[in-house]
Amino acid sequence: MECAGNGRALLSPRPVSQPWLLGAVGTAAWTGTPLAPLLAEAGVRAGAVDVAFAGLDHGVEGDIEQDYERGLPLAEAMRDDLLLAYEMNGQPLPPQHGFPVRLVVPGWYGMAHVKWLARIRVLDAAFEGYQNTHGYRWRRTEDDPGVPVERIAVRSLMVPPGYPAFQPRVRHARAGEVTLAGRAWSGSGAIVRVEVSDDDGRSWADADLGPAPAPHAWRAWSFRWEASPGEHRLCCRATDDAGATQPPEPGWNVGGYANNAVQRVAVVVAG
C-alpha cells in the first residue's frame, strides 16, 4: 500500500500538502472477509454503477463538512481480492490503520483503502463526493478538472548505502563491493525487472530479483555494485509485466500525486 502523495516533497515547486519524502509505503499481510460475496448476498441490482465507502473520520475540507468517503466503480468493487480487513500482520488492526475494519483495494493508492469503515452504499450513478470529484485528482493547474488518481504507478526504491554526510542527501561509502538493496512494486502488473545505474542514468544493469510475493506486494531486489572512488549518482528503476517503466523525472501536478520518478542517491566513495 502506498500513499498517493508519497514523494510529494521531492517535486519542485513543492505542492501545498503533507510533505512526504519516500516513507509513505509498506507491505502487510491482511486478514478479512472478501467484499464481493457480501455485495452479492446483499443483492446488487441491475443498473448499479458505483460503490461508496464511508469512514468514521469527519472533518472540513474544501470548506465542506464531510465524512471521508470514496467511491469505486462496481467492477472494481466486485474483484475477488478486495477485503474488509480486520487484522494486519496477524494482529487486530491498530487504530491508526482503521480499527476495527477497513477496506483493502490491492493495486490502488491508499486513498481508496477507507479506514474506520462505517457504511457501504451501492449507487445507480457515479459517486460525486468530494474525495472523488475534487480530491485525489491529477491536475496540472488549479482550474484543470483533472483525472482520478487510481492505480499505483510502477516504482522502486533503494536503501541508501553507506552513511550520511553533512551535505544534504549525500551518502559516503568505501570503495569495493557494495550490496545495494531495495523494493519494487506496481498496481498495474507484477515486477519483472529492476535496473541500477551508478552514473545518473546514462547506463543501466539488471538487479537480481527476490521471490515473487503475492500480487501487488513489493518485491525485493539486490545489486552488487563495485564502488570506485569518486562521486556517483545511484539510480534504480522498475518495470512491470504490463510494460510500465519509471520515468526519469516526475510529472508535476497540483496535489503532488503519483510521483514514481527514478530515485537518485548521491554517493561519495572514498578510496
Secondary structure in CASP SS format (residue, H / E / C, confidence):
PFRMAT SS
TARGET T0000
AUTHOR 0000-0000-0000
METHOD secondary structure of the structure
MODEL  1
M C 1.00
E E 1.00
C C 1.00
A C 1.00
G C 1.00
N C 1.00
G C 1.00
R H 1.00
A H 1.00
L H 1.00
L C 1.00
S C 1.00
P C 1.00
R C 1.00
P C 1.00
V C 1.00
S C 1.00
Q C 1.00
P C 1.00
W C 1.00
L C 1.00
L C 1.00
G C 1.00
A C 1.00
V E 1.00
G C 1.00
T C 1.00
A C 1.00
A C 1.00
W E 1.00
T E 1.00
G E 1.00
T E 1.00
P E 1.00
L H 1.00
A H 1.00
P H 1.00
L H 1.00
L H 1.00
A H 1.00
E H 1.00
A H 1.00
G C 1.00
V C 1.00
R C 1.00
A C 1.00
G C 1.00
A C 1.00
V C 1.00
D E 1.00
V E 1.00
A E 1.00
F E 1.00
A E 1.00
G E 1.00
L E 1.00
D E 1.00
H E 1.00
G E 1.00
V E 1.00
E E 1.00
G C 1.00
D C 1.00
I E 1.00
E E 1.00
Q E 1.00
D E 1.00
Y E 1.00
E E 1.00
R E 1.00
G E 1.00
L E 1.00
P E 1.00
L H 1.00
A H 1.00
E H 1.00
A H 1.00
M C 1.00
R C 1.00
D C 1.00
D C 1.00
L C 1.00
L E 1.00
L E 1.00
A E 1.00
Y E 1.00
E E 1.00
M E 1.00
N C 1.00
G C 1.00
Q E 1.00
P E 1.00
L C 1.00
P C 1.00
P H 1.00
Q H 1.00
H H 1.00
G C 1.00
F C 1.00
P C 1.00
V C 1.00
R E 1.00
L E 1.00
V E 1.00
V C 1.00
P C 1.00
G C 1.00
W E 1.00
Y C 1.00
G H 1.00
M H 1.00
A H 1.00
H C 1.00
V C 1.00
K C 1.00
W C 1.00
L E 1.00
A E 1.00
R E 1.00
I E 1.00
R E 1.00
V E 1.00
L E 1.00
D C 1.00
A C 1.00
A C 1.00
F C 1.00
E C 1.00
G C 1.00
Y H 1.00
Q H 1.00
N H 1.00
T H 1.00
H C 1.00
G C 1.00
Y C 1.00
R E 1.00
W E 1.00
R C 1.00
R C 1.00
T C 1.00
E C 1.00
D C 1.00
D C 1.00
P C 1.00
G C 1.00
V E 1.00
P E 1.00
V C 1.00
E C 1.00
R E 1.00
I C 1.00
A C 1.00
V C 1.00
R E 1.00
S E 1.00
L E 1.00
M E 1.00
V C 1.00
P C 1.00
P C 1.00
G C 1.00
Y E 1.00
P E 1.00
A C 1.00
F C 1.00
Q C 1.00
P C 1.00
R C 1.00
V E 1.00
R E 1.00
H E 1.00
A E 1.00
R E 1.00
A C 1.00
G E 1.00
E E 1.00
V E 1.00
T E 1.00
L E 1.00
A E 1.00
G E 1.00
R E 1.00
A E 1.00
W E 1.00
S C 1.00
G C 1.00
S C 1.00
G C 1.00
A C 1.00
I E 1.00
V E 1.00
R E 1.00
V E 1.00
E E 1.00
V E 1.00
S E 1.00
D C 1.00
D E 1.00
D C 1.00
G C 1.00
R C 1.00
S C 1.00
W C 1.00
A E 1.00
D E 1.00
A C 1.00
D E 1.00
L E 1.00
G C 1.00
P C 1.00
A C 1.00
P C 1.00
A C 1.00
P C 1.00
H C 1.00
A C 1.00
W C 1.00
R E 1.00
A E 1.00
W E 1.00
S E 1.00
F E 1.00
R E 1.00
W E 1.00
E E 1.00
A E 1.00
S C 1.00
P C 1.00
G E 1.00
E E 1.00
H E 1.00
R E 1.00
L E 1.00
C E 1.00
C E 1.00
R E 1.00
A E 1.00
T E 1.00
D E 1.00
D C 1.00
A C 1.00
G C 1.00
A C 1.00
T E 1.00
Q C 1.00
P C 1.00
P C 1.00
E C 1.00
P C 1.00
G C 1.00
W C 1.00
N C 1.00
V C 1.00
G C 1.00
G C 1.00
Y C 1.00
A C 1.00
N C 1.00
N C 1.00
A C 1.00
V C 1.00
Q E 1.00
R E 1.00
V E 1.00
A E 1.00
V E 1.00
V E 1.00
V E 1.00
A E 1.00
G C 1.00
END
